[in-house]
Amino acid sequence: MSTVGSAEPSSSCSRSVCPVCDKLFPMDQIEAHVDRCLFLNGAEDAASSGGSSSVSSSDQTSRQKRNFSIFEKSPSVVPKKARTDQQVDASRIEFLERQVIDLSDDEKEDKPVKKVEPKKVVEKDDANVPLAEKMRPNELGDYVGQEHIIGKNTVLRTLFEKNTIPSMIFWGPPGCGKTTLAHIIANHCKKRENMRFVKLSATMSGVNDVKEAVQVAKNELKFKRKTILFMDEIHRFNKLQQDIFLPHVESGTVTLIGATTENPSFSLNSALLSRCRVIVLEKLSIEAMAKILERALPQYETVMFENNNQSPDVSKLPFIPKMMISSETVRWLAGVCDGDARIGLNSLQLALNTVAARQEEEGSALKMVSLDEIQEGIKKSHLLYDRKGDQHYELISALHKSVRASDDNASLYWCTRMLASGEDPRYLVRRMIRMASEDIGLADSNALTVATSTLAAVQHVGMPEADCIIAQCAVYLARAPKSREVYQAFGRCKAAIAAFKGPMPPVPLHLRNASTKLMKDLNFGAGYNLLHKDQSGLQYMPEGLEDENYFSE
């Protein structure tokens, strides 16, 4: 067996020397062999053995020109403890013996060399990509909606044009354009050498991913490259996990851009919130939604026309239309999406795919997409609601204030909207019981009876039969006379007790219950009578509080 480093390069066949073990191998096998060799000895052993090889200068030059996989970071290479020279030599000799036997067998049988084909990059099938992802704009000028934050002369647009992007939190409902704004910023960073963009999602990434991104950002900062870290669904991180951002945002290592559908006041760390500017995005208007949907029509070779009785002019179009759709149909679709562009685009994609499939079966040249076909695919409006989110509290607040203002029409609307959105009817009625006492009170004592009876009816009948009962209760409370006298007096009394200094005053003796002989001997209940306060001659307030009147401001 030949010793390590004794093999000389041969000119008769195309071979190369392994930079780890200095053994000759065919060119088509050298890369796989080096990976195995590196796995055996570790990256440190490979570096130390490189200086002891005895090869010609021409082989060293050719070795430097080739890019072996050893220069790439391999996740399978785990740092090992330092081994002795005897252990390294023993394992290397055993491995080389196996390789020499394998190589000699190949030479004896003269087997054809199997070429390793390069891996082909599988491109993403456009048919499987959601239309909302296809239509995501790359430039700020193509962004539709949210004029209050990115319109002309707004602060955010000015900072964006000057390449001064601060740490921000995008807060808004789903489909309003938070991720799209981040996508535009990412595309903006690609065009500049001093900026880089890193995208993470709290649904798939953890604290270790953030630490790794920050470490790379520190290295890039040495070359004066600024890193923008985008964390989608940042509210998925708990407040302890969010602390990982604090020192790096404050030091300027990274510029943080977060996107959330939850209220940042409750879902984000207050320390992190103080270091970022909150940008509030609103639901898209019907006009903005219609414009977004209209831009997407050419993706399916569809043309929109204004009048149903007049065919559109297709002579100037860059494609031959296969389907037609009226502007009324597009506007209807824009109206039922509740300002969610993702819902609108994906619903349009579903409807057009369905019509295209029917068109292919029928073999028609030009298909008219009717409103009925769109409605058949959508079925119903998309209502944004979360039983534990902001919408839950905002809608119940709107109902309560509408009842307090005696607006029966608005009360019926908010009540019906909550039921249609899937709110728990028992929660809704429990809130109405509170309204009956807080806002109606003694002005109509029957209101409390109606509210409690409604809760019993809901529990016995259930939904959906109880929906009319709940609506009746909401309208009754709205039309009932209002009195907040008891509620306000209770508030004053509670505040007075909380602000009282010193020990609480004792109960007067004549108001105490004398249930035992000892209590009677102590004059408990002495002098008590059943007369009215104006006739009894007794004081019913504690000593020192005789002049308190909580029913007066």
N, C-alpha and C positions, 0 to 999 in steps of 0.2 A: 504494500500500500504506500502510495506516495505521501510525503509529508506536506504540510500546509505551506503554500507559497512556492513549491517546486515546479508547478506546471508552467510551461512556456506557451505563449500564444502561437497558434498554428495559422499559417497562411493558406492551407489547403481548403479550409471551410470557414464560414462566417460564424465566429464565436466571440464571446465577450467574457471578461473576468468578473466574478462576483465581488463587489466591493467589501463584503463582509468576511467571506471565507477564502477569497483569492483563488477560487476554482473556476476552470473554464466550462462554459455551458453554451449551447446553441443560442442564437439571438432570440429565437421565438420562445425559449424557455427561461431566459435569464430573469425576466421580471417576476414570474411566479416563484422562481427559486429564491430570489432576494427577499420576497415577502416572507417565505417560510424561514429563511435564515434569520431575518430580523426578529421574527416572532420568538425564535429559539433563544437568541442571545440578548435581545433587548436593544433599544436604541443606543444606549451608552456603550455597549460592547461593540456595536457596529462602528461607532465613531472612533473607538480606541484601536480597533483592528485595521482601520483604513490606513494608518501611517506605517504599519509593518509589512505591507504587501510589497513584493519585489516584481514589478511589471515595468515595461518600457514606457518611455515618456509619451510615445504616440498613443498607447493604450490609455494612459491617464488622461490625455487630452480628449479622446473619444468618449471616455467615461464621464467627463465633466459636461459634455455636450448633451448626453442622453438624460432624459428626465425619468428616473426610476420612481416607483411608488414609495420608496423609502423616504423621499423628501416630502411626502404628504403626511399629515397627521392622521394616524390610524386609531379609531376608538378601541380597537382590540389590544393595543399595546398598553399594558398596565405597568407602571414603574415597579421594579422588583428590588428586593434587597441586594446589596452588593455580594457577589459570589467570589469565592477564591479562584485563583488561576487554575488550580487542579480541576475544580468543578467545571470551569469554562472549557478547558482543553478536552476533558473527557466527554462532555456533551457534544462539543464540536466534532470530535473524531468519530463518535457514533453516528452523528447526522451525516457526515461526509461519506462514511462507509455505505450508508444506504443510498446516497445520491450516486456514488460511483457504480454500485451494482445496477441501479436503474439506468444509468447512462450507458453502461456496457451492454445491457440487454437491448436497448434501443439501437445501438450501433450494429450488433450481431444480426438482429432481425431486419435491419434496414427499413424500419417502419417509416411511412410518410409522416412528416411533421404536421400536426393538426394546428391550423391557424386559428387564433382567437379573434373572432370578429368584434369590432368595437360596438359597444351598446348603443342602440338607437334611442334617441330622445323621443318619447311618446308625447306627441302634441295633444293638448286638451281639445276634446271634441266640442265644437261650438254648439252642437245641438244639445249638449248636456249642461252648458253654462247658462245660468239664469239670465234673463234679459236685463234684470237690474244691474248685474255685474258687467254685462257687455256695454251698457249705456253709461257707465260711470265716466264722467268727463275728466280730462287731464289738465285743462287750463281753467283759471278762475273766470275767464270771460264766458265760458260755456256753462258755468254753474247757474242753475235756475232756482229762484226763491231766496229767502233770507236776506232781503235787501237791507234790513235794518242793521245787519252786522257786516256785510261785505259789499254794500252799495258804494257808490262814489262818495269820496270824502269821509268815509267811516274810518274809525281808528284801526280796525283790523286790516282793512284793505291797504291803508297807508303803510302800516308796518310790514305787510307782506311785500309790497312793491319795493320797500327799502331793505329787504332781506333781514329784517329785524323781527324775528318770530319769538314772542315771549312764551313762558310756560302758561298753558291754558287748560281749562276743562270745558269740553263741549257737552252741554246738558240740553237734552231735548227728547221728544218721543221717538219711537222707532220710525225709520224711513224718512227722517226730515233732512238728512244730508250730513250727519256728523262724520261718518267714515269717508264720505266723498270728499269733504274738505281736507281730511288727513291725506287722502290719495292725491289730491292736487298739490299739497305741500310736499309730499314724497316725490312727485314728478318734478317739482320746482328744485328740489335738492339735487336730483340727478344731473341737472344742467350746470351745477356749480361745483367746483373742485374743493371748496372749503366747507362744504356742508354734506352731511350724510344722514340718512333716515333709517331708523330701525322700527319695525312694526311687531308688536307683541299683542297677545290677547289674554286677558285674565282667565278666560275659560280653558285655555290650553297651556299656559305658561305659569311658572311658579317663581318663587323668590330667587332660586338659583339661576334661572334664565335672566332675571333682571341684573343679578350680580355679574354675570358673564358679559351682558351688554354694557354695563357700566365700566368694566375693566377694559373692554375694547375701546370705549369712548375716551378713557384716560390716555390710552396709547395714541389714539388719533389726535387728541388735543396737543400732544407734543409736536405734531406736524401742522398745527393750527387748523385742524378740521373740527368743526362744530358738529355735535351729534344731537339729533332730534329723536327722542324716544316716544313713540306713540303706543299707548296702552288702551286697547279697546276693552269695553265693559270693565272699566277700572273699579266699579263698585263691587265686583266679585271678590276683590281682595278685601280681607277684613282689615280693621284699623291697625292691627299689629303688623300685618304684611305691608301696609302702605308706608310704614316708617322707613322702609328700605329706600324710598325715593328722597326722603328729606335732606340728608347731607349733600347729596349729589346735585339736587336742584338748587340748593342754597349756594353751593360752591361754584355752580355754573358748569359742572362736568357734563351734564345733559340738560336739554330743554324738554320738559315733560309736556306732552299733549295727551290728555285723557278724554275718553268718550263714555258717557253714562246716560242711562234713561231714568235713573233714580235721583232724588233730590240730594245734591251734594252736601247740604247742611246736615243731613242725617247719615248719609252713606260714606262720606269721606272724612278722613282725619282733619281736625280743625287746624292743626299745624301745617299740613299739606295744603289745605284750602287757602291759608293766608299767603302762601307762596305762589299761587296760581290765580290767574284771572278767569272767572267763570263767564263763559259765552253761552247765552240762552238762545237756543234755536226753537222755532215755533213750528206748528203743523203747516204743511204746504197748502196754499190757497188752491181753489179750483182752477184758477187761471194758470198758476204755475204747474199744477198737475197735468192740465190739458196740453201745455207746451211740451212737457217731458214725454207724454204719451205720443204726441205728434212726431217728435224727433225719432222715436223708436220704430215707426211704421216702415221706413225703408228697409229695416233689417229683415222683414218678411215680404218685401216687394209689394207693399200695400200703399195705396194712395188715398188721401182724405179729400172729400169734396164738401162744399157748403150746402148745396141745394140737392134734395133728393130727386128732383125732376130734371136735373141738368147733369150731364156726364162731365167729369173733370178733364182738363186739357193735359194729356200725357205726353205731348210732343217734346216738352222741354225736360222731361225726367231723365235721369241717368240710368234708369232701368226700365224694363218692361213690366208693368204692374200685373200681378196675378190676382189681387184682391182689392176691393174698394170698401171704404168705411165712411160713414157720414160724420160730420163734426158733432152732431147731436149725440151720436153713440159714444164718441170719445169723451164728450163733456159729461155724459151720464156716468161713464166709468170713472172719470176724475172726481165726481161728486160722491161716489159710494166708498171710496178708499180711505176716508177719514184723514186726509192729508199725509198718507203713507205712500211714498213713491215706490218703495219696494213691493208693497201689495199691489199697487196699480200696474206696474210693469210686468210682474209675474202673472197677474190675472190676464193682462192683455196677451202675454205669451201663450197662456193656456188656451184662451179663446181662439187665437189665430192658428195655433197648431191643430185645434179641433176642426176648424173650418178648412184648413189646408188638407187634412186627411180626408174629409168628405169630398173636397174638390178632386183629389186624386182618384177616389173611387168612382165618382161620377164622370170624370174625364172632361169637365167643363174648362173653358179657356179663362174666363174672368168671373170671379165669384164675388158676390155682394155680401158683406158681413153686416147682418142686421142686428138691431138692438136686442131682439128676442134671443139670438144665438149668444150674444155677450151675457145677457141675463141668465141664460141657461147654465153657463159655465161658472158664473159668480154666485148666483142664488141669493145672496143677501149681503148687506153692508158690513164692512169690517169696523167694529167698534173697539176703540182703545179703552181697556179697563184692566185694572189690577186690584184685587181685593185688599192687598197689603201696600199698594203704592200710592202715589200722589192723587191719581184719579179717584180712588176710593174716598179720600177725605175731601177732595174738592167738590165732588158731586153731592155728598151728604151735607156739606156746608151750604151749597147753593139751595138745596131743598129746605133746610132749616130757616135760612134767611128769607126765602120766598113765603113760607108759612107765616113767619113773623110779620112780614109786610102785607099779609092778607091778599097776596097775588095767587088766586086759585089756578089761573092758567099756567103760570110758571111752576107752581107746586106740582101740578099734574105732569108737566113735561119732565122735570127732574126725577120725579118718582118713577115714571114710565121708563126713562132712559136707564136708570139704575137696574130696574128689573130686566130690561132687554139686554143689558150688558152682563147679566149673570150674577148680580148681587144676591147675597143671602137675604130672603124676604124677612126672616126673623130679626136680623140686625136692623133692617129698615124700619120695622114696626117698633122695635125697642127704642129707636131714636125718636119716633113719633110720640111714644109715651112720655118721653122727656119734654118734647115740645108742648104737649098738652098741659104739663105742670109749669114749665118755665115761662112760657109766653102767653098762655090763655088763663091758667090759674083759676081764680075765683070768679072771673068774668063769665065763665061757662064751666061749671063744675062737671057737667056731663061729658066734656071733651076727654077727660081722663078715663071715664068709663068706656067711651067709644074706642079709644086707643088700646086699652087692655083687652076689650072684647075682640078687637081685630087680631091681636096676637094669639088669642085662644082659637079664633077661626082659622088662622094660618096653620097652626099646629094640628088642628083636626082635619082640615080639608087638604092642605098642601098645594103645591104649584102643579100646573098652571091655573087651577080653578080659583085660587085665592087672589089672583092678580087684581080682579075687579074690586074685591073687598079692601085691598091695600090702597087702591086709587081713591075709593070712596072716603076712606079715613083721611087721606092727604087733603082732599078737597074740603072735608068737614072742618078740619083744623084751620085751613086757610081762611074759611068764611066765618069762623067763630069770632066773637068779640075778644079783644086782647087785654090782658092785665098782667104786668110784671111786678105787681106790688109785693107779693109774697117772696118772689125770687130775689128782689132787691133788698127787702128787709132781712132775709136770711143771710145775704152777703154782708150787710152791715153788722149783724150780730156776730157772725163768724170772725169778722175782722176785729171787733171789739174784744172778743175773748182771746184772740191771738196776741193782741197788743197789751193785754192786762199785765200789770207789773205786780209782783209779790204773790203771796198765796191766794188762791181762789177763795172768795167769800163763802162762808158756810150757809147751808140751807136754814132759813128761819125756823125756830122751834115749832111754831104753830102749823108749819107746812110738813113737818115730819110725821111719819106713820108710827103710832104707838102700838106695836104688835105684841109687846111683852109688858109685864108689871113693872119691871125696872125702867122701861122707857116712859111709862106713865108717871112714875115717881120723878123722873127727870123733866117733866112737863112737855114731853113730846106730844104734839097735836093739841096742846092746851089752847082754848079759845077759838078753834077752827069752827066755821059755819059754812052753810051752803048758799049763802046770799051772794048777790052780784057785788062786784068789787066796789061799786059806789055806795053800797049799803052795808057791806060786811064790816067795814072799819078795819080791815086787815091790809097788810102790805105784802105783795106777792113777789116783788123783786128782792134780791139780796141786799143786805145792809150796805149802804154807800152807793148803790146803783138805782135808787128810787126814781131819779129824774131821767133815766135813760129811756129813749123812745126810738126804736129801730125802724118804725114806719115813717119817720120823718128824716129828711136829709139834714 
